[in-house]
Amino acid sequence: MRLSDWRRHAPHRESMTAKVLAVVEPVLSAMGAERDPECWAAWGDDPSVRYVVFAPTEAGLVVVNVRVNNPGEGPRASAKLVRWPRVQLGELAIETSAGRRLLSFQVEGQILRGVDAEADQVSAFALWLMASSDGRPVFGPGSARGRTRARVPRAGGSTSSSTRSAKAPVKPATRTGAKAGSTPSRRATG
């Protein structure tokens, strides 16, 4: 879900007001996220006080801790960018009973849970993070499978949607101690 979509689905009306987003959006963009990024809001126990936003970027996972209303200060956001090889992901677990699905997943110490339709959203986000941390191409949680590929980091820092640069010509290996322009001697067979 995009950050703007989370604003409409916030469990508390004060959680994502324009005043709060005014401190969250600059932090996300400073860490390399796009203007209205695909992200996940982990609301926690009291979203009227604090929550966490996870936003995948090419470089890694941006983790934004949001304090909705600090006394005397107003909203506050602090963030860190966790490189993909260092992102801590837990197991993706699902349980079904009587046609209901309960899913849980842990990312950077936060447990994401979902029931039924929300379980599908948590699963898509979790699979996206797992593939990103492995450097595999993946379909983003907001895209229709089979149509749009998400930009996912690959090993070595390039992305699946970026173009590869032309390789430099390979220099021939030279033997240690050989003179320039000389040809290596061949061993006589026989």
C-alpha positions as CSV (number, residue, x, y, z in Angstrom):
1,M,0.0,0.0,0.0
2,R,1.2,3.5,-0.7
3,L,1.8,6.0,2.2
4,S,-1.2,8.0,1.0
5,D,-3.4,4.9,1.3
6,W,-2.2,4.2,4.9
7,R,-3.4,7.7,5.7
8,R,-7.0,6.7,4.8
9,H,-6.8,3.5,6.7
10,A,-5.2,4.8,9.9
11,P,-6.8,3.3,13.0
12,H,-6.7,6.7,14.8
13,R,-7.5,9.9,13.1
14,E,-4.5,11.7,14.6
15,S,-2.0,9.1,13.5
16,M,-1.4,10.4,10.0
17,T,-2.5,14.0,9.9
18,A,-0.9,16.5,7.5
19,K,1.2,17.7,10.4
20,V,2.5,14.2,11.1
21,L,3.2,13.4,7.4
22,A,5.1,16.7,7.2
23,V,7.8,15.1,9.4
24,V,7.6,11.6,7.9
25,E,7.8,12.4,4.2
26,P,11.1,14.4,4.3
27,V,12.7,11.6,6.3
28,L,11.6,9.0,3.7
29,S,12.8,11.0,0.8
30,A,16.2,11.7,2.5
31,M,16.6,7.9,2.8
32,G,16.0,7.2,-0.9
33,A,12.3,6.4,-0.9
34,E,10.1,7.8,-3.7
35,R,7.6,10.6,-3.1
36,D,4.6,8.4,-2.2
37,P,6.3,5.0,-1.5
38,E,5.0,1.5,-1.2
39,C,5.3,0.9,2.5
40,W,3.9,-0.9,5.5
41,A,2.6,0.8,8.7
42,A,3.0,-1.3,11.8
43,W,0.6,0.4,14.1
44,G,1.5,-1.4,17.3
45,D,-0.4,-1.1,20.6
46,D,-1.2,2.6,20.5
47,P,-1.1,4.2,17.0
48,S,-2.3,7.5,18.5
49,V,1.1,7.8,20.2
50,R,3.6,5.9,18.1
51,Y,4.0,3.5,15.1
52,V,6.6,2.3,12.6
53,V,6.7,2.6,8.8
54,F,8.7,0.2,6.7
55,A,9.6,1.4,3.2
56,P,11.7,-0.8,0.8
57,T,14.2,1.1,-1.4
58,E,16.9,0.0,-3.8
59,A,19.6,0.4,-1.1
60,G,17.7,-1.3,1.7
61,L,14.7,-1.1,4.1
62,V,13.9,2.3,5.6
63,V,12.5,2.0,9.1
64,V,10.8,5.2,10.3
65,N,9.8,5.5,14.0
66,V,7.0,8.0,14.3
67,R,5.9,9.8,17.5
68,V,2.6,11.3,16.8
69,N,2.6,14.1,19.4
70,N,5.6,14.8,21.7
71,P,4.6,17.2,24.5
72,G,5.8,20.7,23.6
73,E,7.3,19.6,20.3
74,G,4.7,18.1,18.1
75,P,5.2,15.1,15.8
76,R,8.6,13.6,15.4
77,A,10.1,11.0,13.0
78,S,13.5,9.2,13.2
79,A,14.7,6.8,10.5
80,K,17.4,4.4,9.6
81,L,18.3,2.7,6.4
82,V,19.0,-1.0,6.9
83,R,21.0,-2.5,4.0
84,W,19.4,-5.5,2.4
85,P,21.9,-8.0,3.6
86,R,21.4,-6.8,7.2
87,V,17.6,-6.7,7.2
88,Q,16.2,-9.0,9.9
89,L,13.3,-11.0,8.7
90,G,11.5,-13.8,10.5
91,E,9.5,-16.7,9.3
92,L,6.2,-16.2,7.4
93,A,3.6,-18.3,9.2
94,I,-0.1,-18.9,8.4
95,E,-2.8,-20.7,10.2
96,T,-6.2,-21.6,8.8
97,S,-9.4,-22.6,10.6
98,A,-13.0,-22.7,9.5
99,G,-12.2,-20.7,6.4
100,R,-10.3,-17.9,8.2
101,R,-6.6,-17.2,7.7
102,L,-4.2,-15.8,10.4
103,L,-0.8,-14.8,9.2
104,S,2.2,-13.4,11.0
105,F,5.6,-12.2,10.0
106,Q,8.5,-10.5,11.8
107,V,10.6,-7.7,10.3
108,E,13.2,-5.7,12.2
109,G,11.7,-6.8,15.6
110,Q,8.1,-5.8,14.7
111,I,5.5,-8.4,14.2
112,L,3.1,-7.9,11.3
113,R,-0.2,-9.7,11.6
114,G,-3.2,-10.1,9.3
115,V,-6.5,-11.8,9.2
116,D,-8.1,-12.9,5.9
117,A,-7.8,-10.1,3.3
118,E,-5.2,-8.3,5.4
119,A,-3.3,-11.6,5.6
120,D,-2.9,-11.5,1.8
121,Q,-1.5,-8.0,2.1
122,V,1.0,-8.9,4.8
123,S,2.0,-12.0,2.8
124,A,2.6,-9.9,-0.4
125,F,4.7,-7.4,1.6
126,A,6.7,-10.2,3.4
127,L,7.4,-12.0,0.1
128,W,8.5,-8.7,-1.4
129,L,11.0,-8.1,1.5
130,M,12.3,-11.7,1.3
131,A,13.0,-11.5,-2.4
132,S,14.5,-8.0,-2.1
133,S,16.9,-9.2,0.7
134,D,17.9,-12.2,-1.5
135,G,18.4,-9.9,-4.5
136,R,15.8,-11.7,-6.6
137,P,13.4,-9.9,-8.9
138,V,9.9,-9.8,-7.6
139,F,6.5,-8.3,-8.2
140,G,5.7,-5.5,-5.9
141,P,2.8,-5.8,-3.5
142,G,0.9,-3.0,-5.3
143,S,1.4,-4.5,-8.8
144,A,-0.7,-7.0,-10.6
145,R,1.2,-10.3,-10.9
146,G,2.4,-10.8,-14.4
147,R,2.2,-7.2,-15.5
148,T,4.5,-4.9,-13.6
149,R,7.9,-5.7,-12.0
150,A,9.0,-3.8,-9.0
151,R,12.4,-2.4,-8.8
152,V,14.3,-4.7,-6.6
153,P,18.0,-4.6,-5.7
154,R,20.2,-7.3,-6.9
155,A,23.6,-8.5,-5.6
156,G,26.2,-5.9,-6.6
157,G,23.8,-2.9,-6.3
158,S,22.1,-3.0,-9.7
159,T,18.3,-3.3,-10.1
160,S,16.2,-5.6,-12.2
161,S,14.8,-2.8,-14.2
162,S,18.1,-0.9,-14.8
163,T,20.2,-1.4,-17.9
164,R,23.6,-3.1,-17.6
165,S,26.6,-1.1,-18.6
166,A,28.9,-2.4,-21.3
167,K,31.8,-4.5,-19.9
168,A,35.3,-3.2,-20.2
169,P,37.5,-5.2,-22.5
170,V,39.4,-8.0,-20.7
171,K,43.2,-7.5,-20.6
172,P,45.2,-10.6,-21.4
173,A,47.0,-12.1,-18.4
174,T,50.7,-11.6,-18.3
175,R,53.2,-14.0,-16.7
176,T,55.3,-12.7,-13.9
177,G,58.8,-12.0,-15.2
178,A,57.9,-12.2,-18.9
179,K,59.1,-9.4,-21.1
180,A,56.6,-7.2,-22.9
181,G,55.9,-8.5,-26.4
182,S,57.4,-12.0,-25.8
183,T,55.4,-15.1,-26.3
184,P,55.4,-17.8,-23.7
185,S,57.5,-20.9,-24.5
186,R,55.7,-24.1,-25.2
187,R,56.7,-27.3,-23.5
188,A,58.1,-29.8,-26.0
189,T,56.0,-33.0,-26.2
190,G,57.3,-36.2,-27.1
